[in-house]
Amino acid sequence: MLTIVSANLNGIRSAARKGFFQWMATQSADFLCVQELKAQAADMAPAFLNPHGYHGHFHYAWKKGYSGTGIYSKIPPDQVATGFNCPEFDAEGRYVQCDFGNLSVISVYCPSGSSGPERQQAKFRFMEVFLPHLLTLAQCGREVVICGDWNIAHQQIDLKNWRSNQKNSGFLPEERAWLSRVFDELGLKDVYRALHPETTDDCYTWWSNRGQAWAKNVGWRLDYQISTPGIAASATQASIYKDERFSDHAPLSIRYDWTL
């Protein structure tokens, strides 16, 4: 069995203070992908780099206190790549890939467009350049699991108030159509939805800090594990951890009947 966890930390230092690494020690995850570190190399305490004996590999943003991705693994990777050869977004620390035998595990943090039109246009640019890279991954002949905050709710069942959000970033028609292309044209799989095709309120992974969104479970499903068909078909269990709050996102854990 293989357990893979994806978690947007909304700041690794903040998540650490809220008990994230203590929780991590109880999970026995083989790989744990994190996003939105909001830290650079100089900010990373030893406990953040190799917690509980894990091997940590990170892609930091040039801008301080911004973005950043990482992967923790029980075993050392054969190869590590940071970025996907796009200078604009590689400078933002949005992609790290670790290869283990015939399996590639990727942590990605797709841009949010919610702060205004300029960032929405950046999000569209990211989508345009990332799709060909996803096609390369889909056709590479390896098994691939891409974990991360994709900042898109794909279907109406993926957020509480879909009617009122149709003109808001994260649920725009163009964004949803792009994610449909990832699944329908590229053949990659939404592993959580394959296991839970009908669930609604239990699927959310992000809640706004405004109002009573968390208390009322007014959430969005923004965090995904998207994979090649082979390993996707081996998934046996998916869960979203909500007993503690380390971030405005909740960790997504998926178990695969897979052996490296």
C-alpha positions as CSV (number, residue, x, y, z in Angstrom):
1,M,0.0,0.0,0.0
2,L,1.0,3.6,-0.7
3,T,-0.3,6.6,1.1
4,I,0.0,10.1,-0.5
5,V,-1.1,13.3,1.3
6,S,-1.6,16.7,-0.2
7,A,-1.8,19.8,2.0
8,N,-1.8,23.5,1.4
9,L,-0.2,24.9,4.5
10,N,-1.0,28.6,4.0
11,G,2.5,29.2,5.6
12,I,4.7,26.4,6.8
13,R,5.7,28.3,10.0
14,S,2.0,29.0,10.8
15,A,1.0,25.3,10.1
16,A,3.9,24.1,12.4
17,R,2.6,26.2,15.2
18,K,-0.8,24.7,14.8
19,G,0.5,21.1,15.1
20,F,0.9,20.1,11.4
21,F,4.1,18.2,12.0
22,Q,2.8,16.4,15.0
23,W,-0.1,15.3,12.9
24,M,2.2,14.3,10.1
25,A,4.0,11.9,12.4
26,T,0.8,9.9,13.0
27,Q,-0.1,9.4,9.3
28,S,2.6,7.0,8.1
29,A,2.4,8.6,4.7
30,D,4.9,7.5,2.0
31,F,4.7,10.9,0.3
32,L,3.4,14.2,1.6
33,C,3.1,17.1,-0.8
34,V,2.8,20.6,0.6
35,Q,2.0,23.9,-1.0
36,E,2.1,27.6,-0.1
37,L,5.1,27.4,2.1
38,K,5.4,31.2,2.3
39,A,9.0,30.7,3.2
40,Q,12.4,30.6,1.6
41,A,15.4,28.4,2.3
42,A,16.7,30.7,5.1
43,D,13.3,30.4,6.9
44,M,13.3,26.7,6.9
45,A,14.1,25.3,10.4
46,P,15.7,21.8,10.5
47,A,12.4,20.5,11.7
48,F,10.8,21.7,8.5
49,L,13.4,20.2,6.2
50,N,13.6,16.6,7.4
51,P,10.8,16.0,9.9
52,H,10.5,12.5,11.4
53,G,13.2,11.2,9.2
54,Y,11.5,12.2,5.9
55,H,13.5,13.5,3.0
56,G,12.3,17.0,2.1
57,H,12.7,18.7,-1.3
58,F,11.4,22.2,-2.0
59,H,10.8,24.9,-4.7
60,Y,10.9,28.3,-3.1
61,A,9.5,31.5,-4.6
62,W,11.9,34.4,-5.2
63,K,9.4,36.7,-3.5
64,K,9.6,36.5,0.3
65,G,6.6,35.1,2.2
66,Y,5.0,33.9,-1.0
67,S,3.9,30.6,-2.6
68,G,6.4,27.7,-2.5
69,T,6.0,23.9,-2.8
70,G,7.6,20.8,-1.3
71,I,7.5,17.0,-1.1
72,Y,8.4,14.9,1.9
73,S,9.2,11.2,1.2
74,K,10.1,8.2,3.3
75,I,12.7,7.1,0.8
76,P,15.1,9.4,-1.1
77,P,14.1,10.2,-4.7
78,D,16.1,9.0,-7.7
79,Q,15.7,12.5,-9.2
80,V,14.3,15.9,-8.3
81,A,13.1,18.7,-10.6
82,T,11.9,22.1,-9.5
83,G,9.9,24.2,-12.0
84,F,8.5,23.1,-15.3
85,N,10.6,25.4,-17.6
86,C,8.3,28.5,-17.4
87,P,10.3,31.4,-16.0
88,E,7.3,33.4,-14.9
89,F,5.8,30.7,-12.7
90,D,9.1,28.9,-11.8
91,A,10.1,32.2,-10.1
92,E,7.0,31.7,-7.9
93,G,8.0,28.3,-6.7
94,R,5.0,26.5,-7.9
95,Y,6.3,23.0,-8.9
96,V,8.5,20.3,-7.5
97,Q,8.7,16.7,-8.9
98,C,10.4,13.7,-7.3
99,D,10.9,10.4,-9.2
100,F,10.9,7.0,-7.5
101,G,11.4,4.1,-9.8
102,N,8.6,4.2,-12.3
103,L,6.5,6.7,-10.2
104,S,6.7,10.5,-10.3
105,V,5.1,12.4,-7.4
106,I,4.5,16.1,-8.0
107,S,3.5,19.0,-5.8
108,V,1.9,21.9,-7.6
109,Y,0.4,25.2,-6.5
110,C,-1.7,26.7,-9.2
111,P,-2.2,30.5,-9.1
112,S,-5.3,32.0,-7.5
113,G,-7.1,34.8,-9.4
114,S,-9.2,35.9,-6.6
115,S,-7.2,39.0,-5.7
116,G,-8.0,40.9,-8.9
117,P,-8.0,40.9,-12.7
118,E,-4.2,41.0,-13.0
119,R,-3.8,37.8,-11.0
120,Q,-6.7,36.2,-12.9
121,Q,-4.8,36.9,-16.2
122,A,-1.7,35.3,-14.6
123,K,-3.8,32.3,-13.7
124,F,-5.0,32.0,-17.3
125,R,-1.3,32.2,-18.5
126,F,-0.4,29.5,-16.1
127,M,-3.2,27.3,-17.4
128,E,-2.1,27.8,-21.0
129,V,1.6,26.8,-20.3
130,F,0.8,24.1,-17.8
131,L,-1.5,22.1,-20.1
132,P,1.3,21.1,-22.5
133,H,3.4,20.0,-19.6
134,L,0.6,17.9,-18.2
135,L,0.3,16.3,-21.7
136,T,4.0,15.4,-21.5
137,L,3.4,13.8,-18.1
138,A,0.4,11.9,-19.4
139,Q,2.4,10.5,-22.2
140,C,5.7,9.9,-20.5
141,G,5.2,6.2,-19.9
142,R,5.6,6.5,-16.1
143,E,2.9,6.5,-13.4
144,V,2.4,10.1,-12.2
145,V,0.5,11.6,-9.2
146,I,0.1,15.3,-9.3
147,C,-0.9,16.6,-5.8
148,G,-1.8,20.2,-5.1
149,D,-4.0,23.2,-4.7
150,W,-5.4,23.6,-8.3
151,N,-7.5,26.6,-7.2
152,I,-10.5,25.4,-9.4
153,A,-13.7,23.7,-8.3
154,H,-14.5,21.5,-11.2
155,Q,-18.2,20.7,-10.9
156,Q,-21.2,22.1,-9.2
157,I,-20.9,19.4,-6.5
158,D,-17.4,20.7,-5.7
159,L,-18.5,23.8,-3.8
160,K,-21.4,24.8,-1.6
161,N,-22.7,27.9,-3.3
162,W,-22.1,27.2,-7.0
163,R,-24.9,29.4,-8.3
164,S,-23.5,32.6,-6.7
165,N,-19.9,31.8,-7.7
166,Q,-20.2,31.3,-11.5
167,K,-18.5,34.6,-12.1
168,N,-15.9,34.3,-9.4
169,S,-12.3,33.0,-9.8
170,G,-12.1,29.4,-9.0
171,F,-15.4,28.5,-10.7
172,L,-15.2,30.4,-13.9
173,P,-16.4,28.6,-17.0
174,E,-13.0,28.9,-18.6
175,E,-11.3,27.4,-15.6
176,R,-13.7,24.5,-15.3
177,A,-13.4,23.8,-19.1
178,W,-9.6,23.7,-18.7
179,L,-9.8,21.1,-15.9
180,S,-12.2,19.1,-18.0
181,R,-9.6,19.0,-20.8
182,V,-7.1,17.7,-18.3
183,F,-9.4,14.7,-17.7
184,D,-11.1,14.2,-21.0
185,E,-8.4,15.0,-23.5
186,L,-5.2,14.2,-21.6
187,G,-6.7,11.1,-19.9
188,L,-5.6,12.0,-16.4
189,K,-7.8,11.0,-13.5
190,D,-9.4,12.9,-10.6
191,V,-8.7,10.2,-8.0
192,Y,-11.0,11.5,-5.2
193,R,-13.9,11.7,-7.6
194,A,-13.2,8.2,-9.0
195,L,-13.7,6.9,-5.4
196,H,-16.5,9.3,-4.4
197,P,-18.4,10.3,-7.6
198,E,-21.5,11.7,-5.8
199,T,-20.4,13.1,-2.5
200,T,-20.9,16.8,-1.9
201,D,-20.5,18.4,1.5
202,D,-17.8,16.0,2.6
203,C,-15.5,16.7,-0.3
204,Y,-14.5,20.3,0.5
205,T,-10.9,21.1,1.2
206,W,-10.9,24.9,1.5
207,W,-13.1,27.4,3.4
208,S,-12.9,31.1,3.3
209,N,-11.8,32.9,6.5
210,R,-14.7,35.3,5.9
211,G,-17.9,35.0,7.8
212,Q,-18.7,31.6,9.2
213,A,-17.6,29.5,6.2
214,W,-15.8,26.8,8.3
215,A,-18.6,26.6,10.9
216,K,-21.3,26.4,8.3
217,N,-19.2,24.1,6.0
218,V,-19.5,26.6,3.1
219,G,-16.5,25.1,1.3
220,W,-14.8,24.4,-2.0
221,R,-12.9,21.4,-3.3
222,L,-9.7,22.9,-4.6
223,D,-7.2,20.3,-3.6
224,Y,-6.8,17.3,-5.9
225,Q,-4.6,14.2,-6.6
226,I,-4.7,13.9,-10.4
227,S,-2.9,10.9,-11.8
228,T,-2.3,8.6,-14.7
229,P,-4.9,5.9,-15.1
230,G,-2.8,3.0,-13.9
231,I,-2.1,4.1,-10.4
232,A,-5.5,5.9,-10.2
233,A,-7.2,2.5,-10.7
234,S,-5.4,1.2,-7.7
235,A,-6.8,3.8,-5.3
236,T,-8.7,2.3,-2.4
237,Q,-9.5,5.0,0.1
238,A,-9.6,8.8,0.2
239,S,-10.1,11.0,3.2
240,I,-10.0,14.7,4.1
241,Y,-8.8,15.5,7.6
242,K,-10.9,18.1,9.4
243,D,-10.5,17.2,13.1
244,E,-7.8,19.9,13.4
245,R,-7.1,23.1,11.4
246,F,-3.6,23.7,10.3
247,S,-4.6,26.0,7.5
248,D,-7.6,27.3,5.6
249,H,-7.2,24.1,3.6
250,A,-7.6,20.5,4.9
251,P,-5.2,17.7,4.0
252,L,-6.3,15.2,1.4
253,S,-5.0,11.6,1.9
254,I,-5.4,8.8,-0.6
255,R,-4.3,5.2,-0.3
256,Y,-3.2,3.2,-3.3
257,D,-2.8,-0.5,-3.7
258,W,0.6,0.1,-5.2
259,T,4.1,-1.0,-4.5
260,L,7.3,0.8,-5.6
